[in-house]
Amino acid sequence: MDFEIVYLIAIGAVAGWLGSLLFKGKGSGLIINVVLGVLGAVVGNWLFDKLNISLGTGALLSSIIKASIGAFVVLWIWSFFGGGRRRS
């Protein structure tokens, strides 16, 4: 197994969990946290690049911070469009 995939999953899990904690006060489960973290990493990297923000921390910490903020943004956008709301 490629180590980069393991690294991506681990960062995604941590970032998704942190993003969920920031947004709704609890995690969303391992699979959802990984997916949320990976999406968050894409959104976070894009957002930080567009805003021309550079984190002067180590690569691991920088990745987790960007992905967590991105996961929060993904959750916020999802909730804005009614995601996760049960329909009757």
Residue, then its C-alpha position, 0 to 999 in steps of 0.5 A: m500500500d502506498f504510504e501517501i494514501v495512508y497519510l491522506i486518510a490519516i490527515g483526512a480523518v483528523a481534519g474531518w473530525l476537527g472540522s465536525l467538532l468546530f461546526k457541530g460539536k461532535g464527530s461524524g464517524l470515521i468514514i464521513n470524517v475521512v471524506l470530509g477531511v479530504l474534501g476539506a483539504v481540497v477546499g482549504n488549500w484552494l481557499f488559502d491559495k486564493l487568499n494568499i495566506s501561508l502558514g509558517t508551520g510544519a507541513l503536517l500541522s499546516s495540512i491539518i489546519k488547512a483541511s480542518i478549516g476547509a472541512f468547516v467550510v464544506l459543512w457550512i455550505w452543506s448546511f446552507f443548502g439544507g444538507g443533512r436536514r430530514r425531509s418529512 
